[in-house]
Amino acid sequence: NTLADRMQHDGWLETLIVAKHPKHDLVFRNLAVAGDEVAFRHRSENFGAPDDWLSRTKADVIFACFGFNESFKGEAGLEKFKHDLEKFLQDTKAKNYSGKGSPHIVLFSPIANEKINDPNLPDPTANNANLQKYTAVMAEVAKANDVPFVDLFGVAQQLYAPAAKPGQALTFNTLHLTEAGNKALAPEIFHALF
């Protein structure tokens, strides 16, 4: 989703991971595109399927970020999302993109929308209610498929509260993190992973 797409501009998470594992010769490839859904990806004709790109990059660890765009379908979309996510995890785990065996997958929930004191920005309450439901489904599917899961929805809410006290925001429009937002989120993801 857009979170993963935008994180490539700052590199905070990659820096923490490489600093922890300097001898592993790690290579990161960000294949995220804003608007991606687990079962639908907007691409130009002949761009190639997700499996093509994961093979080209020889992916052996996949950070999968989904659920935000799907959450706009609300309660009515939960069952389809659950089915699509389970299929994605099972299909992806059965592949060998790197030639080293099945990839390791880490599933990430979307972040919460931030409440910003600006009358021109929407109240995120309704969307956060949907995001919370989609996060719960993601946790359930990840557990059933033995895939690590990182609840960024809850983490984001914990980060927004202290930032709001001095009147700061970690997003610029309630949903896209600023550089400061990415910098605050990266250590939380790092600790969840390691």
Number of C-alpha atoms within 10 A of each C-alpha: 22 19 20 19 16 19 23 17 10 15 15 18 20 17 13 16 16 15 10 12 11 11 8 8 7 10 9 13 12 13 15 20 16 14 15 20 20 20 14 10 15 11 11 7 6 6 10 10 10 12 15 12 15 21 15 11 16 16 21 18 15 18 17 19 23 27 28 26 16 22 24 15 13 15 12 10 13 19 12 13 22 18 12 16 22 19 15 15 20 13 11 19 18 12 16 17 22 16 12 10 12 16 20 14 19 18 21 23 26 28 25 26 26 26 21 21 14 10 7 8 12 16 16 15 13 12 16 20 16 21 25 20 15 28 27 15 19 26 19 15 20 21 12 10 13 12 17 16 22 23 19 20 20 15 15 21 16 12 17 21 16 12 14 15 9 8 10 14 23 25 19 14 17 19 18 18 24 17 18 13 19 22 17 19 21 20 15 16 17 15 9 13 12 7
